[in-house]
Amino acid sequence: MLPTLAPTLAEQARIPKFPDTWIVEVKYDGIRAMAYKENGEVRILNRAGTNVAAKFPAITNMVKALPGDGHIFDGEIAVFDEKGATHLNLVEQKAKANEAVYVMFDAPFLFGRDMRMVALSERRRNLQEIIGKDRLRLKVSERLPVCGATALLRASQRGLEGIVAKDDRSLYVEKRYNRWIKVKCYEEDTFNVAGYTPSPVRPFAALMLVDDKNLYRGDVGSGFTDADLAAIAKDFPTKGKAYAWSAQMPKGVVMLPPGLRVRVRYLPAKTIKLRFPVFVGRPSDPMGIFG
């Protein structure tokens, strides 16, 4: 019987500082998941231990169709946009579930053999052999042919979430591991919309963002499609309890009661105000701290 494993977790770093001999993979923005194939049946467990196989039947069926048995795979369930980047909010949309891909980057068990004490290079090679060519809903994680700051720059230029650097000799350990290092090109969070600035040519110019500590974090005016602009303006709360938003709010803003939240991507910075924020979608927890 296969054991239920906790995933190996990468340590977070703000700068890409690691040996040039390490390999670098694309970091995907999705749902971390362990896939188990045992006795012809498939379980896909998220970080919370919930079996999400039924939510992603195409992925489940393709894992079930892989040769052999006694496998545990580690990877990310992700949805790719038209530019090849991944976004968690796309995975959370029910309409996008059938477009999800299981991006696999490790295999701690194969054919019933415990591979955790085997070097990553061999685990990866065996994973690639069992998957073969990328399938419609299964693929092996992409490796970048460069390292360090160059890899992070390449990832940023492609609009990717970031990179994960790994020691090719690393083992598979069920904890946070200093031989796996992740570096994000950007941060992404959900913010409350406290108000907006009007525009003469579109529904609004920008949204005023406040975090869950009631700190004003700046405004976001880019990343919206025409459909986004119309849908958000239609959902502007018009009724609600009075709420004292941050006193740092700029002048000329049309204030809104609580009830609208958006997900925003931005570059890491040490300042409170977001650096180069871009709208990426609506969250699955629309009421946040006010729900």
Summary of the structure (lengths in Angstrom):
residues: 291
radius of gyration: 21.3
end to end distance: 42.2
largest distance: 64.7
contacts: 871
relative contact order: 0.15
helix: 19%
strand: 35%
